[in-house]
């Protein structure tokens, strides 16, 4: 799964409005991985999430992960 997320991170880095993206795994649970990305605006992020590079991730992971993958948005304070 980390390999799939890394390919999405690469696509995000090439997307308009993305400042950077990376994949990280939990030190406490090696089965937990996250894709972290920084965006110029929420509109730029939504555009990427609606595009094929991100929607293909959802189809690829369907049925291969426990529970439902989630997207959580944080805003820089």
ABEGO torsion letter per residue (X at the ends): XAAAAAAAAAAAAABBGBAEBBBBBBAABAABBBBBBBBABAAAAAAAAABAAAAAAAAAABGABBEBBBBBBBBBX
